[in-house]
């Protein structure tokens, strides 16, 4: 990770080691700044603030001898002009439609549902460490599957404090 066009990276570490799990393995675990969440720890979340002034560059390099790994990422940053929605897996910091319960300090799955996010599901997400600032109003949207093609019935509770 490079900030503000620096020549040497500020962060240079194997991905698993960065997320507190070495030996090229994944595990479900939760700490305040880092988490590997279900399914099988493949949803990796980082809450470290990484401030920069002009620019940021994050690069992931696959140095494995085997075939290329599958990587999906979502980097949350603040511009303060508009908020942009995302899907439930990204917003609730999970991966691959988990079917087990999981509890972390700021997000979790209390009722996992069935395959491919089917059935009754209950999740939580708190923005205590990553607050969303607004002055007069706030609009929150979330994808319903790819291209909004699912017809899920969502309900939410918002705590404004």
C-alpha positions as CSV (number, residue, x, y, z in Angstrom):
1,X,0.0,0.0,0.0
2,X,1.4,3.3,-1.0
3,X,0.1,6.7,0.1
4,X,0.6,10.0,-1.7
5,X,2.9,8.7,-4.5
6,X,5.6,7.5,-2.1
7,X,8.4,5.4,-3.6
8,X,8.4,2.6,-1.0
9,X,5.2,1.0,0.3
10,X,3.9,1.9,3.8
11,X,2.4,-1.7,4.0
12,X,4.1,-4.7,2.5
13,X,3.1,-8.1,3.9
14,X,1.6,-11.4,2.9
15,X,-2.2,-11.1,2.8
16,X,-2.9,-13.8,5.4
17,X,-0.3,-12.3,7.8
18,X,-1.9,-8.9,7.4
19,X,-5.2,-10.4,8.5
20,X,-3.6,-12.2,11.6
21,X,-3.6,-15.7,10.0
22,X,-0.3,-17.1,8.7
23,X,0.7,-20.3,6.9
24,X,-1.4,-19.5,3.9
25,X,-4.6,-20.6,5.6
26,X,-7.9,-18.9,6.5
27,X,-10.0,-19.2,9.7
28,X,-13.1,-17.6,11.1
29,X,-12.0,-15.1,13.7
30,X,-12.8,-11.5,14.9
31,X,-10.7,-8.8,16.5
32,X,-11.5,-5.1,16.7
33,X,-9.3,-4.0,13.7
34,X,-9.2,-7.2,11.6
35,X,-11.5,-10.1,10.8
36,X,-11.7,-13.2,8.7
37,X,-15.4,-14.0,8.5
38,X,-17.5,-16.9,7.1
39,X,-17.4,-18.9,4.9
40,X,-14.1,-20.4,6.1
41,X,-12.5,-17.0,6.8
42,X,-12.6,-16.0,3.1
43,X,-14.2,-12.6,3.8
44,X,-11.3,-10.5,5.1
45,X,-12.1,-7.1,6.7
46,X,-9.8,-4.3,7.9
47,X,-10.9,-1.4,10.0
48,X,-7.5,0.3,10.3
49,X,-7.8,3.9,9.3
50,X,-5.4,4.6,6.5
51,X,-5.4,8.3,5.9
52,X,-3.8,9.9,2.9
53,X,-3.6,13.4,1.4
54,X,-3.6,13.1,-2.4
55,X,-3.6,9.4,-3.5
56,X,-3.7,5.8,-2.4
57,X,-2.6,2.7,-4.2
58,X,-3.3,-0.9,-3.0
59,X,-1.7,-3.7,-4.9
60,X,-2.1,-7.5,-4.3
61,X,0.4,-9.8,-5.9
62,X,-0.1,-13.6,-6.3
63,X,3.2,-15.2,-5.7
64,X,1.9,-18.8,-5.6
65,X,3.1,-21.4,-8.0
66,X,-0.4,-22.7,-8.6
67,X,-3.1,-21.2,-10.7
68,X,-4.2,-17.7,-10.1
69,X,-6.4,-17.1,-7.0
70,X,-9.8,-15.6,-7.1
71,X,-9.8,-12.1,-5.5
72,X,-12.7,-9.8,-4.9
73,X,-12.2,-6.5,-3.1
74,X,-14.2,-3.6,-1.9
75,X,-12.3,-0.5,-0.6
76,X,-14.4,1.9,1.4
77,X,-13.3,5.5,1.3
78,X,-14.9,8.8,2.1
79,X,-15.5,11.7,-0.3
80,X,-18.6,13.1,1.4
81,X,-20.4,14.0,-1.8
82,X,-22.8,11.0,-2.2
83,X,-23.1,7.4,-0.4
84,X,-23.0,4.4,-2.9
85,X,-24.8,1.1,-2.1
86,X,-23.3,-2.4,-2.2
87,X,-24.5,-6.0,-1.7
88,X,-25.1,-7.8,1.6
89,X,-21.9,-9.9,1.5
90,X,-19.8,-6.8,1.2
91,X,-21.8,-4.6,3.6
92,X,-21.9,-7.3,6.3
93,X,-18.2,-8.3,5.8
94,X,-18.9,-11.9,4.8
95,X,-18.1,-14.0,1.8
96,X,-19.6,-16.8,-0.3
97,X,-23.1,-16.8,1.2
98,X,-22.2,-18.2,4.6
99,X,-24.6,-20.7,6.3
100,X,-23.2,-20.5,9.8
101,X,-23.6,-18.1,12.7
102,X,-20.7,-15.6,13.3
103,X,-20.3,-12.9,15.9
104,X,-17.8,-10.1,15.8
105,X,-17.8,-6.8,17.8
106,X,-19.2,-4.7,14.9
107,X,-20.9,-7.2,12.5
108,X,-22.2,-10.7,12.5
109,X,-24.8,-13.3,11.4
110,X,-27.3,-14.3,14.1
111,X,-29.5,-16.3,11.7
112,X,-27.7,-17.6,8.6
113,X,-30.5,-18.9,6.4
114,X,-29.9,-21.4,3.7
115,X,-27.8,-21.8,0.5
116,X,-27.4,-18.6,-1.6
117,X,-28.8,-16.3,1.1
118,X,-32.2,-18.1,1.1
119,X,-34.7,-18.4,3.9
120,X,-34.8,-16.2,7.0
121,X,-31.5,-14.3,7.6
122,X,-30.6,-11.8,10.3
123,X,-27.3,-9.8,10.2
124,X,-26.0,-6.8,12.1
125,X,-23.4,-4.1,11.3
126,X,-22.4,-1.2,13.5
127,X,-20.5,1.8,12.3
128,X,-18.8,2.7,15.6
129,X,-15.3,2.6,14.2
130,X,-16.2,3.8,10.8
131,X,-19.1,6.3,11.3
132,X,-21.1,7.7,8.4
133,X,-21.3,11.4,8.8
134,X,-24.3,13.4,7.5
135,X,-25.9,16.8,8.4
136,X,-29.6,16.7,7.2
137,X,-30.5,13.3,5.7
138,X,-29.0,10.0,4.8
139,X,-30.1,7.5,2.1
140,X,-28.9,3.9,2.3
141,X,-29.2,1.5,-0.6
142,X,-28.2,-2.1,-1.0
143,X,-28.0,-4.4,-4.0
144,X,-30.5,-7.3,-4.4
145,X,-28.2,-9.7,-6.2
146,X,-26.2,-9.0,-9.3
147,X,-28.0,-6.1,-11.2
148,X,-30.7,-6.0,-8.5
149,X,-32.4,-9.1,-9.9
150,X,-33.3,-10.8,-6.6
151,X,-36.6,-10.1,-4.9
152,X,-35.5,-10.4,-1.3
153,X,-37.6,-8.8,1.4
154,X,-35.3,-6.5,3.5
155,X,-36.0,-4.7,6.8
156,X,-33.6,-2.7,8.9
157,X,-33.1,-0.9,12.1
158,X,-30.9,2.2,12.3
159,X,-29.4,3.6,15.4
160,X,-28.8,7.4,15.0
161,X,-26.5,8.6,17.8
